[in-house]
Amino acid sequence: MATTRSIWLALALALLGLQSGCADGGDGLGTGGKDSDGDGVANDTDCEPFNRANWHEVSAYEDADRDGRGDGALKKVCAPGNALPLGWTSVPGDCAPKDSSRWRTVSGLYPDRDSDGATGPGPVEVCLGETLWGYREQAGPSDCDDEDARFTVARGAWPDLDADGYGEGPRVDVCAGKSPPLGFSIVEGDCAPLDATRAVSLAYLYRDVDGDGLTVDAPGALCLAPLQQLPASYTLQSLGADCDDSDSTVWRTRDVYVDADGDGFGTGEPQARCAGAVAPPGHALQGDDCAPGDATLWQWRAYTYRDADGDGDTVPENGVRCSGEFLPQGYAHLPRGLDCNDQDASIRVSWSVHPDEDGDLVGAGTAVTLCAGGTVPQGYSTLGSDCAPSNASGWQLREYRHRDADGDGYTVPEAGNVCGGTALPPGYAWTEQRRDCDDASPTRHTSLLSWPDLDGDGVGAGTSETLCTDGQTPPSRSAVGTDCADDDATRWVQRNYTHVDRDLDGATMPEQGGVCVGSALPAPYFTKATGNDCDDADPERTRWVVLYPDRDGDGVGAEPRQIPCIGATIPPGMSIYGYDLDDNDPDVTEATEDDSDMDLILEP
């Protein structure tokens, strides 16, 4: 009820207020006029009577980029009090009305958009913001590309109409490091601007038209392909003056002689002619023909050796002969052999030889000199060192290091020299052929270590001794000295055992030891167990068995349990069973089951 009264009271008060307003003119401003937006300014003075945010009219510049500076003419704008609305400013002069980062005009600057320190053309006037970014107040080195800091220095380029990499014509500037514009080249001087196969002009001073390797003075230039060298017919250096550059077979002025027989040697006074490698027909480059009418002879040649018998060996003799290219047969400049008889072609060599009595091609005795043919005379040798002149199997001293005097194939160390042939004679060797312990006896050569074998079982014992033998151990001795019973031929080796059967009942008991035996362990020694003998002194007792006393003889015993050592049968009065409930009554061996107990056990 209290809430309802409050609501009615509020409505009543509101109604009274409305009535009071109506009585006050209806505009809420008393007598001052109507205020539609309630901003405290009457409609007749409010520049936006229905917008409570603005009511005061001011003059301003439009600031589209809202950087605090405007452009254009002053305009009337409705504002909140003395403040300006968003997008308007009282500061004019924005040089970039739609760019908030720029608003002021600065003059006298030089462009440097890539910040490389080099500047473009200037000074210029530009619209900027707070900084001079992209411009400098002082001019730097000239920049050929102010958009890329990698390039600053300009270089020339020329039109390249044939696209061969070489240009010619008006120069244009391009950045060093950049490719030139299409159709231009950074290399100037194309000597054939419309021919892509030629571009470089190479000068020459001499020319060889006939290609004979000699030149004439003829300065000029050739337009060639890039990297192409001057052709072989053009050069910068003289290769010798050519007396006729139209004929490759002649190139220099030479003295020639009349050659009537055409052998290349002439006679008479020399005549000057333009010639090449050969003289003009009927002439020769050399004079002094010693036989002007014979084409096979033309010059005097000296000789110092003579072969009168034509056997190929010479004797000293000096003289001259009218010859051709070579001295005639039988004359020479150099010696060949030394002919001991230049009148007989069958003998020509002077041999210093020794008599070879045994024909082993090695002689002996004093050397003699013989004039003979091209081979050593029969029965002689150029060698005189035969150590056995009458034995053809030996002719030279050979060193040996080992000796086999008894011829058994075994050697002893001995150094010396012996007369032999291609190899050492028998009984001598360079390397050891098994060591001989007695080189005076062919049946004794090998040292063997042996022991006395008194019982003849092949195994000895006692003190060892090294004997010189024929390679076999002597009788009554052995190469083995481990006999453990040297007086018993049936025993010679110590063998280990792990089980014994001393009562020979076929059952063993563990025991470790060793015994001197022959080829095998004898009884009662064994390396494997057979059963487990509980008494190895009694053959009737061989095993341990768990037994129970059977007092009533019904075959079932009772406690106390015993473990006696027995044989194959159970002793009387004992049983292997121990569950007799009454060992004094042979009729009772097990408890009778109570049926009621079984019913209880089987009841589910």
C-alpha positions in Angstrom: 0.0 0.0 0.0 2.9 2.3 0.8 4.4 1.7 -2.7 1.1 2.4 -4.4 0.8 5.7 -2.5 4.3 6.7 -3.6 3.5 6.0 -7.2 0.3 8.1 -7.1 2.2 10.9 -5.3 4.8 11.0 -8.0 2.2 11.1 -10.7 0.4 13.9 -8.9 3.6 16.0 -8.5 4.4 15.5 -12.2 1.0 16.6 -13.2 1.3 19.7 -11.0 4.6 20.4 -12.7 3.2 20.2 -16.2 0.4 22.5 -15.2 2.9 24.9 -13.7 4.9 24.8 -16.9 1.9 25.5 -19.0 1.2 28.5 -16.8 4.9 29.6 -17.3 4.7 29.7 -21.1 5.3 26.0 -21.9 9.1 26.3 -22.9 10.7 25.8 -19.5 12.7 29.0 -20.0 10.2 31.4 -18.4 9.9 34.3 -20.6 13.2 33.8 -22.4 12.0 31.6 -25.4 11.8 27.9 -26.2 14.8 25.5 -25.8 13.9 22.3 -27.8 17.2 20.4 -27.1 17.5 21.5 -23.4 21.0 22.7 -23.8 20.3 26.0 -22.0 20.3 28.1 -25.2 17.0 29.3 -26.7 16.1 28.1 -30.1 16.3 31.5 -31.6 20.0 31.8 -30.6 20.9 28.1 -30.8 22.6 27.3 -34.1 21.4 23.7 -33.8 18.2 23.9 -31.7 17.6 20.1 -31.8 21.2 19.0 -31.1 22.1 19.4 -27.4 25.9 18.9 -28.3 26.2 22.1 -30.4 24.7 25.6 -29.9 27.4 28.2 -30.6 28.3 29.3 -34.2 32.0 30.0 -34.9 34.2 30.5 -38.0 36.7 27.6 -38.8 38.6 25.7 -41.5 37.7 22.2 -42.5 40.3 19.7 -41.2 39.6 16.5 -43.2 42.7 14.6 -42.1 42.3 15.9 -38.5 46.0 16.9 -38.1 45.0 20.3 -36.5 45.4 22.3 -39.6 42.7 23.1 -42.2 42.5 24.3 -45.8 40.1 26.3 -47.9 38.0 29.3 -46.9 36.6 30.1 -43.5 33.3 28.5 -42.9 30.5 28.9 -40.3 30.2 25.8 -38.1 28.0 25.1 -35.1 30.2 24.3 -32.1 29.8 23.4 -28.4 30.6 26.7 -26.7 33.9 28.1 -27.8 35.3 24.6 -28.7 35.4 23.4 -32.3 33.8 20.2 -33.4 35.9 17.2 -34.6 37.1 17.8 -38.2 37.4 21.6 -37.9 40.3 23.9 -36.8 41.1 27.5 -36.5 44.6 27.0 -38.0 44.7 27.4 -41.8 47.5 26.4 -44.3 47.4 22.6 -44.5 49.4 21.8 -47.7 48.2 18.2 -47.6 44.5 18.3 -46.5 44.0 14.5 -46.8 47.3 13.4 -45.3 47.6 13.8 -41.5 51.4 13.2 -41.7 52.1 16.4 -43.7 50.8 19.9 -43.2 53.6 22.4 -43.6 55.4 23.8 -46.7 59.2 24.0 -46.5 61.3 25.5 -49.3 65.1 25.3 -50.1 65.3 21.5 -49.6 67.1 18.8 -51.7 65.5 15.4 -52.2 67.1 12.3 -50.6 64.3 9.8 -50.5 66.6 6.7 -50.2 68.6 8.3 -47.3 71.9 7.5 -49.0 73.4 11.1 -48.6 73.2 11.8 -52.3 70.5 14.2 -53.4 68.4 14.8 -56.4 67.8 18.1 -58.2 67.0 21.1 -56.0 66.3 23.3 -54.2 62.6 22.4 -54.1 59.6 23.3 -52.0 57.7 20.4 -50.4 54.9 19.6 -48.0 56.2 17.9 -44.9 55.3 16.9 -41.3 57.4 17.2 -38.2 60.7 16.0 -39.8 62.5 16.6 -43.0 62.5 12.8 -43.9 63.3 12.3 -47.5 64.9 15.7 -47.9 68.0 17.5 -46.8 68.7 21.2 -46.1 72.1 21.0 -47.8 72.8 19.5 -51.2 74.8 16.2 -51.3 76.5 14.4 -54.2 74.3 14.1 -57.2 72.0 11.0 -57.0 71.2 9.1 -60.2 68.3 7.2 -58.5 66.9 8.7 -55.3 64.5 5.8 -54.8 67.3 3.1 -54.3 70.2 3.7 -51.9 72.3 1.1 -53.8 72.7 3.5 -56.7 74.1 7.0 -56.6 76.8 7.5 -59.3 75.8 8.1 -62.9 77.6 6.7 -65.9 77.1 6.9 -69.6 75.1 4.7 -72.0 74.8 4.8 -75.8 72.2 3.5 -78.3 72.9 -0.1 -79.2 70.7 -0.6 -82.3 72.2 -4.0 -83.2 72.1 -5.4 -79.6 75.7 -6.5 -79.7 76.6 -5.0 -76.3 78.4 -2.0 -77.9 76.7 1.4 -78.4 77.2 4.5 -80.6 75.5 7.9 -80.8 74.1 10.4 -78.2 75.0 9.6 -74.6 72.4 9.2 -71.9 73.1 8.9 -68.2 72.3 5.7 -66.2 73.1 4.6 -62.7 76.4 2.7 -62.3 75.5 -0.9 -61.2 72.1 -0.9 -63.0 71.5 -2.5 -66.3 71.2 0.2 -69.0 67.7 0.8 -70.6 66.6 -1.6 -73.3 68.4 -0.7 -76.5 71.4 1.0 -74.8 74.9 -0.2 -73.8 77.4 1.1 -71.3 80.2 0.4 -73.8 80.8 3.1 -76.4 82.5 2.9 -79.7 80.6 0.4 -81.9 82.4 0.6 -85.3 79.4 -1.1 -87.0 76.3 0.1 -85.2 73.9 -1.9 -87.5 75.9 -5.1 -87.6 75.7 -7.4 -84.5 78.7 -9.5 -85.7 81.2 -6.5 -85.5 81.7 -3.9 -82.9 85.3 -3.3 -81.9 87.8 -1.4 -84.0 91.3 -2.7 -83.8 94.3 -0.9 -85.4 97.1 -2.5 -87.3 100.4 -1.3 -88.6 101.6 -4.1 -90.8 100.0 -6.5 -93.3 100.9 -9.9 -94.7 98.6 -10.4 -97.7 100.3 -13.5 -99.2 100.5 -15.2 -95.7 104.2 -16.0 -95.9 104.9 -14.8 -92.4 106.6 -11.5 -93.5 105.0 -8.1 -93.5 104.9 -4.8 -95.3 104.0 -1.3 -93.8 100.3 -0.7 -94.2 98.7 1.1 -91.2 94.9 0.8 -90.9 92.0 -0.5 -88.7 89.5 -3.4 -88.8 86.0 -3.6 -87.4 85.8 -6.9 -85.6 83.7 -9.0 -83.3 84.2 -8.4 -79.5 87.2 -10.3 -78.1 88.2 -11.2 -81.7 92.0 -10.8 -82.3 93.5 -9.3 -85.4 93.6 -11.8 -88.2 96.9 -13.4 -88.9 97.5 -11.2 -91.9 97.4 -8.0 -89.7 99.8 -7.1 -86.9 101.1 -4.3 -84.8 104.7 -5.6 -85.0 106.8 -6.1 -88.1 107.6 -9.7 -88.8 110.4 -8.9 -91.2 110.2 -7.0 -94.5 108.6 -8.9 -97.4 110.2 -8.1 -100.8 107.0 -9.4 -102.6 103.8 -9.5 -100.6 101.8 -10.8 -103.5 103.7 -14.1 -103.7 104.0 -16.4 -100.7 106.8 -18.3 -102.2 109.2 -15.4 -102.1 109.7 -12.9 -99.4 113.3 -11.7 -99.1 116.2 -10.6 -101.2 118.9 -13.2 -101.3 122.2 -13.9 -103.1 121.8 -16.8 -105.6 124.2 -18.7 -107.9 123.7 -20.3 -111.3 123.0 -24.1 -110.8 123.5 -25.9 -114.1 123.1 -29.4 -112.7 120.2 -28.7 -110.3 121.8 -30.2 -107.3 121.1 -27.1 -105.1 124.7 -25.7 -105.3 125.8 -23.2 -107.9 128.9 -21.5 -109.3 130.0 -18.1 -110.3 129.3 -14.6 -108.8 126.2 -14.2 -106.5 123.1 -12.4 -107.9 120.5 -10.6 -105.8 117.0 -12.0 -106.3 113.7 -11.9 -104.3 113.4 -15.5 -103.2 111.9 -17.8 -100.6 112.9 -21.1 -99.1 114.3 -22.2 -102.5 116.1 -20.3 -105.2 114.6 -19.3 -108.5 114.7 -22.1 -111.2 118.2 -22.6 -112.5 119.8 -21.0 -109.4 120.9 -22.1 -106.0 121.2 -20.4 -102.6 124.7 -21.8 -102.1 127.8 -21.6 -104.3 131.1 -23.5 -104.5 129.8 -26.6 -106.3 132.8 -28.9 -106.5 131.3 -30.9 -109.4 129.2 -28.4 -111.5 128.2 -31.1 -114.0 127.3 -33.9 -111.5 124.0 -33.5 -109.6 125.1 -36.1 -107.1 128.2 -34.2 -106.0 128.4 -30.6 -104.9 130.5 -29.9 -101.8 133.8 -30.8 -100.3 133.5 -32.8 -97.1 136.3 -33.7 -94.7 136.6 -37.2 -93.3 138.7 -38.5 -90.4 138.1 -42.2 -90.6 138.3 -44.8 -93.4 136.7 -48.2 -94.0 138.6 -49.6 -97.0 137.5 -53.2 -96.7 133.8 -52.3 -96.1 133.5 -54.4 -92.9 131.9 -51.5 -90.9 134.9 -50.8 -88.7 137.2 -47.9 -89.4 140.8 -46.9 -89.0 142.0 -43.2 -88.5 142.6 -41.4 -91.8 142.2 -37.7 -92.6 141.2 -36.2 -96.0 138.4 -34.5 -98.1 136.0 -35.8 -100.8 133.7 -34.1 -103.2 130.4 -35.4 -101.9 126.7 -35.0 -101.8 124.6 -34.7 -98.7 126.7 -37.4 -97.0 130.3 -38.7 -97.3 130.6 -41.6 -99.8 130.6 -45.2 -98.5 133.9 -46.0 -96.7 134.5 -42.5 -95.3 133.3 -41.2 -92.0 133.5 -38.3 -89.5 133.2 -40.5 -86.4 134.9 -43.8 -85.6 133.1 -47.1 -85.6 135.1 -49.8 -83.9 138.8 -50.0 -84.5 139.7 -52.2 -87.5 142.8 -54.2 -86.8 143.1 -55.1 -90.5 141.4 -52.7 -92.9 142.4 -54.9 -95.9 140.4 -58.0 -94.9 136.7 -57.7 -94.2 136.6 -61.0 -92.3 138.9 -59.9 -89.5 138.5 -56.5 -87.9 138.4 -56.7 -84.1 141.4 -56.7 -81.9 140.6 -59.0 -79.0 142.3 -59.1 -75.6 141.5 -62.7 -74.5 142.5 -65.5 -72.1 142.7 -69.2 -73.0 139.5 -71.1 -72.1 140.7 -74.7 -71.6 137.4 -76.2 -70.3 135.0 -74.3 -72.6 133.0 -72.7 -69.8 133.4 -69.3 -71.5 135.7 -68.1 -68.7 139.4 -68.2 -69.3 142.5 -68.1 -67.2 146.1 -67.2 -67.5 147.9 -64.2 -69.2 145.8 -62.2 -71.7 146.8 -62.4 -75.4 145.8 -60.1 -78.3 144.2 -61.6 -81.4 142.9 -59.9 -84.6 139.7 -61.7 -85.5 136.1 -61.4 -86.6 133.1 -59.9 -84.7 132.9 -62.7 -82.1 135.4 -64.0 -79.5 137.8 -66.5 -81.1 137.1 -70.1 -80.4 138.9 -71.4 -77.3 139.3 -67.9 -75.8 137.4 -65.7 -73.4 137.4 -62.0 -72.6 137.2 -63.1 -68.9 140.3 -64.3 -67.2 139.0 -65.2 -63.7 138.3 -68.9 -64.0 139.0 -70.4 -60.6 138.9 -74.0 -62.0 140.4 -73.8 -65.5 140.1 -77.5 -66.1 136.6 -77.9 -64.7 133.7 -76.6 -66.8 131.3 -76.7 -63.8 133.2 -74.1 -61.9 134.6 -70.7 -63.0 133.9 -68.1 -60.3 134.4 -67.8 -56.5 131.0 -67.8 -54.7 130.5 -66.9 -51.0 128.8 -69.3 -48.7 127.6 -69.0 -45.1 126.7 -72.7 -44.2 128.5 -76.0 -44.8 127.2 -79.6 -45.2 130.4 -81.7 -45.1 128.7 -85.1 -44.6 126.0 -84.6 -47.3 123.0 -85.3 -45.1 121.1 -82.2 -46.0 121.8 -80.5 -42.6 124.2 -77.6 -42.3 126.4 -75.9 -39.7 127.4 -72.2 -39.8 130.6 -71.7 -41.7 131.6 -68.7 -43.9 134.0 -68.8 -46.9 134.4 -68.8 -50.6 134.3 -71.8 -53.0 134.8 -72.1 -56.8 131.4 -72.7 -58.4 129.2 -72.0 -61.5 125.8 -70.4 -61.6 125.1 -71.8 -58.1 127.1 -73.0 -55.1 128.4 -76.6 -55.4 126.8 -79.3 -53.3 127.8 -79.1 -49.6 127.7 -75.4 -49.5 124.8 -73.0 -48.9 124.0 -69.3 -48.4 121.1 -70.0 -46.0 120.8 -72.6 -43.3 119.2 -76.0 -44.3 118.3 -77.3 -40.9 121.0 -77.2 -38.1 123.3 -80.2 -38.1 124.4 -81.4 -34.7 127.3 -83.6 -36.1 128.5 -82.6 -39.6 131.0 -85.4 -39.6 128.4 -88.2 -39.6 125.5 -88.4 -42.2 123.4 -90.5 -39.8 123.6 -88.0 -36.9 122.2 -84.6 -37.6 119.2 -83.8 -35.4 119.3 -82.8 -31.7 116.4 -84.4 -29.7 115.5 -84.0 -26.0 114.6 -87.4 -24.4 114.1 -89.2 -21.1 115.0 -92.8 -20.1 112.1 -95.3 -20.7 113.0 -98.2 -18.3 109.7 -100.1 -18.7 109.4 -99.6 -22.5 105.8 -98.1 -22.4 106.8 -95.2 -24.7 106.8 -92.6 -21.9 110.0 -91.8 -20.0 110.9 -90.3 -16.7 113.9 -89.0 -14.8 116.5 -86.6 -16.0 116.2 -85.4 -19.6 119.2 -85.3 -22.0 119.7 -83.8 -25.5 121.2 -86.3 -27.9 122.5 -86.0 -31.6 120.3 -88.5 -33.5 119.2 -89.5 -37.0 115.9 -87.8 -36.3 114.4 -90.7 -34.3 114.4 -91.1 -30.5 116.9 -93.7 -29.5 115.8 -97.1 -28.1 115.0 -97.2 -24.4 114.3 -93.4 -24.5 111.2 -91.3 -25.0 110.5 -87.8 -26.2 107.9 -87.6 -23.4 109.1 -87.5 -19.8 105.9 -87.7 -17.8 105.8 -91.4 -16.8 104.3 -91.7 -13.3 105.4 -95.3 -12.9 108.6 -95.8 -14.9 109.0 -99.4 -13.6 105.5 -100.5 -14.8 104.8 -100.7 -18.5 101.0 -100.8 -17.9 101.0 -97.4 -16.2 102.4 -94.1 -17.4 99.9 -91.3 -17.1 98.2 -89.7 -14.1 94.4 -89.6 -14.7 91.7 -87.9 -12.5 88.6 -89.7 -11.2 85.5 -88.3 -9.4 83.7 -91.6 -8.3 84.8 -95.0 -6.8 83.3 -98.4 -6.4 85.6 -100.2 -4.0 83.2 -103.0 -3.1 82.5 -103.6 -6.8 78.7 -103.8 -6.3 78.0 -101.6 -9.3 77.2 -98.5 -7.3 79.6 -95.6 -6.9 80.1 -92.9 -4.3 81.7 -89.4 -4.9 85.4 -89.2 -4.4 87.9 -87.0 -6.2 91.6 -87.8 -6.8 94.2 -89.0 -9.3 95.8 -92.3 -10.0 98.7 -93.5 -12.2 97.2 -95.6 -15.0 97.5 -96.7 -18.6 95.3 -95.8 -21.5 92.1 -95.8 -19.4 90.9 -95.6 -15.7 90.6 -99.1 -14.2 88.0 -100.2 -11.7 87.2 -99.1 -9.1 87.8 -95.6 -10.4 85.3 -93.7 -12.6 84.6 -90.3 -14.0 80.8 -90.8 -14.0 78.4 -91.8 -11.2 76.5 -95.0 -11.1 73.9 -94.9 -8.4 74.8 -93.5 -5.0 76.5 -96.2 -2.8 75.8 -95.6 0.9 78.4 -98.2 2.0 81.3 -98.8 -0.4 82.9 -101.3 1.9 79.8 -103.7 1.8 78.6 -104.9 -1.6 75.3 -106.0 0.0 74.4 -102.4 0.9 74.1 -99.9 -1.9 71.3 -97.4 -1.2 69.7 -95.1 1.4 65.9 -95.7 1.8 63.3 -94.1 4.0 61.6 -96.9 6.0 59.1 -97.3 8.9 58.9 -100.1 11.5 56.2 -102.7 10.7 55.6 -104.4 14.1 52.4 -106.2 13.1 53.8 -107.4 9.7 50.9 -106.1 7.7 53.2 -104.4 5.1 52.5 -100.9 6.4 54.6 -99.4 9.1 54.4 -96.4 11.4 56.5 -93.7 12.9 59.3 -93.3 13.8 60.8 -92.9 10.3 64.3 -94.3 9.7 66.8 -94.0 6.8 69.0 -97.1 6.9 71.7 -98.1 4.3 70.3 -101.3 2.6 70.6 -103.5 -0.4 68.2 -104.6 -3.1 65.5 -105.8 -0.6 63.6 -104.3 2.3 64.8 -105.7 5.6 62.2 -107.8 7.6 60.0 -105.8 10.1 60.4 -102.6 7.9 58.1 -101.0 5.3 58.4 -98.1 2.8 54.9 -97.1 3.9 54.3 -95.2 7.2 50.5 -94.7 7.5 49.5 -97.7 9.7 47.0 -96.4 12.4 47.6 -99.4 14.6 50.9 -101.1 14.0 50.1 -103.8 16.6 47.0 -105.0 14.7 47.7 -106.5 11.2 44.0 -106.1 10.4 44.1 -102.3 10.8 46.2 -100.2 8.5 44.0 -97.1 7.7 41.2 -95.2 9.5 37.6 -96.2 8.5 35.8 -93.2 7.0 32.6 -92.0 8.8 29.7 -91.9 6.3 28.2 -89.0 8.2 31.5 -87.2 7.8 31.5 -87.9 4.1 28.0 -86.7 3.8 29.1 -83.5 5.5 32.0 -83.2 3.1 29.9 -84.0 0.0 26.9 -81.8 1.1 26.6 -78.9 -1.2 
